[in-house]
Amino acid sequence: MTDAIQGTYADFKLVKTRSVIQFIVEIPIERVDEVYKLFGMPNFGAEQWVAIAPLKTEAKVDTSRKDAYQEKLPGAQAVARSAILCGEPAFQDWLVDQDGGVRPEGVDPEYYAAELLRLHCEVGSRAEIATNEEALTAYLDVEHRYRDHQRYGPIPEEQHLQGDSQ
């Protein structure tokens, strides 16, 4: 026998006259003997304190998105990553810093990051990164520099995007 019983949180009831709630846990009927051995019958003349805690369960991971990503060609994977990065405030700020440090007022940060990335990759759309080898190489360069910045901090001034002429 254990000192705990597992059940599912089913409901709670507000008891206004006593300023309490009743917390309802459903337990399979097959475990009634265990419940009785642990708690006995309720004694309305005496309180019996118990503890309640949620159980950590294995999260059901939706692998369909991960599988779909892994089935893509490297260029298409880079396009997907570029969209995610442009949505991240830290990347947006870093990219603006690489371009000179000024974001125009009133411009959506995600849109502006995507625009800067398109300019650096010399494409009209990030989708072109998937089919244009030079654009893919340029994107990967930006991505690697950003990841290095995350790991190691700022890079030397002469290596910023606007200073590239290699």
Rosetta blueprint (number, residue, H / E / L):
1 M L
2 T L
3 D L
4 A L
5 I L
6 Q L
7 G L
8 T E
9 Y E
10 A E
11 D E
12 F E
13 K E
14 L E
15 V E
16 K H
17 T H
18 R H
19 S L
20 V E
21 I E
22 Q E
23 F E
24 I E
25 V E
26 E E
27 I L
28 P L
29 I H
30 E H
31 R H
32 V H
33 D H
34 E H
35 V H
36 Y H
37 K H
38 L H
39 F H
40 G L
41 M L
42 P L
43 N L
44 F L
45 G L
46 A L
47 E L
48 Q L
49 W L
50 V L
51 A L
52 I L
53 A L
54 P L
55 L L
56 K L
57 T L
58 E L
59 A L
60 K L
61 V L
62 D L
63 T L
64 S H
65 R H
66 K H
67 D H
68 A H
69 Y H
70 Q H
71 E H
72 K L
73 L L
74 P H
75 G H
76 A H
77 Q H
78 A H
79 V H
80 A H
81 R H
82 S H
83 A H
84 I H
85 L H
86 C H
87 G L
88 E L
89 P H
90 A H
91 F H
92 Q H
93 D H
94 W H
95 L H
96 V H
97 D H
98 Q H
99 D L
100 G L
101 G L
102 V L
103 R L
104 P L
105 E L
106 G L
107 V L
108 D L
109 P H
110 E H
111 Y H
112 Y H
113 A H
114 A H
115 E H
116 L H
117 L H
118 R H
119 L H
120 H H
121 C H
122 E L
123 V L
124 G L
125 S L
126 R H
127 A H
128 E H
129 I H
130 A H
131 T L
132 N L
133 E H
134 E H
135 A H
136 L H
137 T H
138 A H
139 Y H
140 L H
141 D H
142 V H
143 E H
144 H H
145 R H
146 Y H
147 R H
148 D H
149 H H
150 Q H
151 R H
152 Y H
153 G L
154 P L
155 I L
156 P L
157 E H
158 E H
159 Q H
160 H L
161 L H
162 Q H
163 G H
164 D L
165 S L
166 Q L
